[in-house]
Amino acid sequence: MRKLTWVKWLIYASAAFTLGMLAFIVGFIVWNGLGALTPSLFAWDYTTENLSLTPALISTLITVGLSLAIATPIGVFTGFYLVEYADRKSRVVKVIRLATDTLAAVPSIVYGLFGMLFFVIYLRFQFSLLAGILTIVIMVLPIIISATEEGLLQVDNSLRMGSLALGAGKLRTIFTVVLPVAMPAILQGVILAVGRIVGETAALLFTLGSATGLPSSLMSSSRTLSLHMYVLSSEGLHLKEAYATGTVIILLVLAINGLSSYIGRRLSRGGN
């Protein structure tokens, strides 16, 4: 009994330490960044005087939106194939899972090198939104695939059998019975992918570039908020603006996470 008590307190202490570190990091950045959030920092055009983050914010939203638009359907459908259609002991499934695990473990700088050599140089996309987005899609696919697979495996098989017994087809069962139950887990993977995209620097530095202006097309170079913060902090002359950019990143991630959670709850309840 005494050992169980110590284990319980150790669990509580670990949880409190984790929460405390998160609160400290977020609080430190926000405390130093709120004072630097001036109107000039949100000017439409970037100059060396205002150091506007608006172009980077717009580029970040474009990168997140288009990357998820490409990666989410591919990742979700791959997860459905692995769980609902393929033989779990087949060689194809083992190869896909090995590839997914391997891609998840690859450092982002390697993705950046690949993106630069293949998309930027070989395909001649140059430093552009398109090259950065395609590189990011490859990066976040393992996250979405794993989350979808785990969510589908958690669905009680009796729900599938009941739907099929009532005359529903395989595809109808997946979209009307299985998908709503697995949606919270899938959205959790999407949220993790959003965090990976918003916080990514190395891969985008070698593919997206670091232009300060607003992107005029998918072939335009730009910079995301994380790249903007990296450039400002590396120069060592604009730390206040770097803290302000970090604050905006935190607020953006919280807003996207809140919206995704809301959508997940609505979908899991059938839109009610």
LUMMAR-470854 format. One record per residue (C-alpha): x negated, y negated, z; residue in one letter. Coordinates in steps of 0.05 Angstrom, whole numbers, plus 32768, in hexadecimal, padded with zeros to 4 digits. Layout:
XYZA
...
***
This chain:
800080008000M
7FC77FD08011R
7FA67FDF7FCEK
7FE77FCF7FA9L
7FEC7F8E7FCFT
7FA67F7A7FB9W
7FB57F8D7F72V
7FF57F637F73K
7FCF7F267F8EW
7F997F317F5AL
7FCE7F2F7F23I
7FEC7EF07F40Y
7FA77ECF7F45A
7F957EE27EFES
7FD77EC67EE4A
7FCD7E867F0CA
7F867E7E7EF3F
7F9C7E877EABT
7FD57E557EB3L
7FA77E257ED7G
7F727E277EA1M
7FA77E1A7E6CL
7FC47DE07E94A
7F7E7DC37E9FF
7F6A7DC67E55I
7FAB7DAA7E3CV
7FAE7D757E73G
7F667D5F7E68F
7F717D567E1DI
7FB47D337E25V
7F9B7D067E5DW
7F607CEE7E32N
7F887CEB7DF2G
7FC97CC77E05L
7FA57C847E0EG
7F887C887DC8A
7FCB7C957DA5L
7FD27C507D87T
7FFE7C3C7D4CP
7FC07C337D20S
7FB07C7D7D2AL
7FF07C8E7D04F
7FE57C5F7CCAA
7FF77C7C7C86W
7FB27C727C68D
7F707C867C89Y
7F3A7C527C91T
7EFA7C4E7CB9T
7F1C7C1B7CE6E
7F5D7C407CF8N
7F457C887CF1L
7F8D7C9B7CE2S
7FA17CE37CEDL
7FE07CDF7CC3T
7FC07CFD7C84P
7FA47D357CAEA
7FE87D407CCFL
800B7D457C8CI
7FD57D747C71S
7FDD7D9F7CAFT
80297DA47CA6L
80207DB67C5CI
7FEB7DEA7C6CT
80157E0A7CA3V
80557E0A7C7AG
80397E267C3AL
800C7E597C5DS
80477E747C84L
80737E737C46A
80427EA27C24I
80287ECC7C5EA
80697ED87C85T
808F7EFE7C4EP
80527F277C3CI
80427F377C85G
808A7F477C98V
80967F737C5CF
80547F977C68T
806A7FA47CB0G
80AD7FBF7C98F
80897FED7C68Y
805B80087C9EL
809480167CCFV
80D380227CA6E
80BB80427C66Y
8075805F7C68A
8060809F7C8AD
803B80877CC9R
800880BF7CC1K
7FFA80B37C78S
7FB6809B7C5FR
7FD4805C7C41V
7FEF80467C85V
7FAC80547CA6K
7F88802B7C70V
7FB87FF07C78I
7FB07FF17CC4R
7F657FF67CBFL
7F647FBB7C8EA
7F927F937CBCT
7F687FA07CFAD
7F297F907CD4T
7F447F4E7CB9L
7F5B7F3A7CFEA
7F157F427D19A
7EF17F1C7CE2V
7ED67ED87CFAP
7EF67E9B7CDAS
7EB37E837CBFI
7EB17EC37C94V
7EF67EB27C78Y
7EDC7E6D7C69G
7EA07E897C44L
7ECC7EB87C1CF
7EFD7E817C0CG
7EC67E537BF5M
7EA57E887BC9L
7EE57EA47BACF
7F1A7E6D7BABF
7EEF7E2E7BA9V
7EB67E457B7BI
7ECC7E837B55Y
7F157E6F7B48L
7EFF7E267B43R
7F347E0C7B73F
7EFF7DDD7B90Q
7F0A7DC37BD7F
7F567DC07BD7S
7F957DCF7BFDL
7FA07E0C7BD1L
7F5D7E2B7BE2A
7F677E1D7C2CG
7FAE7E397C2DI
7F9B7E797C09L
7F627E847C3AT
7F8F7E787C75I
7FC37EA97C59V
7F8F7EE17C5BI
7F7C7ECD7CA2M
7FC37ECE7CC0V
7FDD7F0B7C9BL
7FC27F3D7CCFP
7FE57F167D07I
80287F187CE6I
80227F607CD0I
800F7F787D16S
80477F4F7D37A
807B7F6A7D06T
80647FB17D0FE
80667FAC7D5AE
80AA7F8C7D59G
80C77FC27D2CL
80A97FFA7D56L
80CD7FDD7D93Q
81117FE37D72V
8138801E7D8ED
813E80537D58N
818680617D6DS
8199801E7D4FL
817F80347D0CR
81A180777D11M
81E380577D25G
81E280277CEBS
81D2805E7CB9L
8208808A7CD7A
823B80537CCCL
822A80537C82G
81F980197C7DA
81BF80227C4EG
8176801F7C60K
816C7FD87C49L
81AC7FBF7C69R
81987FE07CABT
81557FBE7CA9I
816F7F787C9DF
81AE7F7A7CC8T
819A7FA77D02V
814F7FAE7D07V
81387F697CF3L
81627F417D26P
81487F6D7D5FV
81007F677D48A
81057F1D7D37M
80E97F037D7AP
80A97F2C7D71A
80A27F177D29I
80AA7ECE7D3BL
80767ED77D72Q
80467EED7D3CG
80597EB17D12V
804D7E837D4DI
80087EA27D57L
7FFB7E977D0DA
800F7E4E7D13V
7FDE7E467D4DG
7FA77E667D23R
7FB57E387CE8I
7FBA7DF87D10V
7F7B7E077D37G
7F517E217CFDE
7F147DF87CEAT
7EDC7E237CCDA
7F037E457C96A
7F247E047C7FL
7EE37DDC7C82L
7EC77E097C4AF
7F077E0B7C20T
7F347DD07C2FL
7EFC7D9E7C36G
7EFF7D607C61S
7F1B7D277C36A
7F3D7CF17C5FT
7F747CDD7C2FG
7FBA7CF87C25L
7FBC7D357BF7P
7FDC7D257BB4S
7FE37D6E7B9ES
7FCF7DB57BB1L
7F8D7DA97B8EM
7F7B7D6E7BBAS
7F497D727BF2S
7F5F7D5D7C37S
7F567D6D7C80R
7F827D8A7CB6T
7F887D6F7CFDL
7F557DA07D18S
7F247D8C7CE1L
7F327D437CEFH
7F247D4E7D39M
7EE57D757D29Y
7EC97D3E7CFDV
7ED97D077D30L
7EBA7D2D7D6AS
7E7D7D437D43S
7E6D7CFB7D31E
7E6D7CEA7D7BG
7E887CA47D6EL
7ED37CAF7D72H
7EDF7CDD7DADL
7F1E7CB87DC2K
7F3D7CC37D7DE
7F277D0C7D80A
7F4B7D147DC3Y
7F887CF27DA4A
7F867D237D6AT
7F827D5D7D9AG
7FBF7D427DBFT
7FE67D3F7D7DV
7FD17D877D6EI
7FEB7D9F7DB1I
802D7D7A7DA8L
80337D967D61L
80277DDE7D77V
80597DD67DB0L
808E7DBB7D81A
80847DF37D4EI
80857E277D85N
80C57E0B7DA2G
80E67E097D5EL
80D17E517D4FS
80EB7E697D92S
812D7E467D87Y
81357E657D42I
81227EA97D5EG
81587EA47D94R
818C7E8F7D61R
817A7EC87D31L
81787EFC7D68S
81BF7EE77D7DR
81D87EEA7D36G
81D97E9E7D2DG
820A7E917D66N
***
